[in-house]
Amino acid sequence: MKYVVAVLAVLAVAVGVAGIVLGEADDSPGLQLLGALLVIGAIGFGVRAARRGR
């Protein structure tokens, strides 16, 4: 189960980074904000899940 959470967190970070990059190319501040929030949330969720697993 720990590996599934890690994979989901990595995928969420990848989607968030893609949103930031695409928002930069399209000059869309909303997409950049959503991408940044997704990255921050995924990192926080991954850290929380890793700490709970110990």
DRENDO-544112 format. One line per 4 residues: number of its first residue (from 1); their letters; for each residue x, y, z of C-alpha. Coordinates in nm, 4 decimals, padded with zeros to 6 digits. Each point is the difference from the previous one (the first is absolute). Example, Ala and Ser with C-alpha at 12.3 -4.5 7.8 and 13.67 -1.06 7.14 Angstrom:
<lumkols>
1> as> 01.2300,-00.4500,00.7800  00.1370,00.3440,-00.0660
</lumkols>
This chain:
<lumkols>
1> mkyv> 00.0000,00.0000,00.0000  00.2917,00.2327,00.0737  00.1252,-00.0379,-00.3572  -00.3397,00.0849,-00.1470
5> vavl> -00.0082,00.3255,00.1954  00.3531,00.0822,-00.1142  -00.0848,-00.0648,-00.3649  -00.3157,00.2108,00.0235
9> avla> 00.1944,00.2844,00.1599  00.2638,-00.0110,-00.2744  -00.2703,-00.0006,-00.2690  -00.1752,00.2943,00.1639
13> vavg> 00.3272,00.1937,00.0102  00.0592,-00.0785,-00.3683  -00.3491,00.1196,-00.0954  00.0471,00.3128,00.2097
17> vagi> 00.3327,00.0808,-00.1648  -00.1587,-00.0541,-00.3415  -00.2786,00.2401,00.0986  00.2527,00.2621,00.1034
21> vlge> 00.1949,-00.0365,-00.3253  -00.3117,00.0065,-00.2183  -00.1369,00.2954,00.1949  00.3245,00.1850,-00.0629
25> adds> -00.0182,-00.0662,-00.3735  -00.3660,00.1047,-00.0208  00.0463,00.2948,00.2398  -00.2697,-00.1386,00.2277
29> pglq> 00.0568,00.0937,00.3650  -00.2911,-00.2166,00.1147  00.1504,-00.3163,-00.1457  00.3362,00.0847,00.1546
33> llga> -00.1650,00.0471,00.3393  -00.1872,-00.3290,-00.0227  00.3189,-00.1792,-00.1036  00.1939,00.1513,00.2888
37> llvi> -00.2740,-00.0917,00.2477  -00.0038,-00.3549,-00.1344  00.3779,-00.0317,00.0400  -00.0046,00.1426,00.3536
41> gaig> -00.2932,-00.2203,00.1002  00.1551,-00.3146,-00.1453  00.3284,00.0625,00.1792  -00.1817,00.0633,00.3267
45> fgvr> -00.2135,-00.3106,-00.0430  00.3054,-00.2115,-00.0836  00.1926,00.1221,00.3035  -00.2988,-00.0590,00.2259
49> aarr> -00.0493,-00.3529,-00.1352  00.3702,-00.0793,00.0401  00.0012,00.1206,00.3600  -00.3112,-00.2003,00.0870
53> gr> 00.1493,-00.3161,-00.1448  00.2815,-00.0045,00.2540
</lumkols>
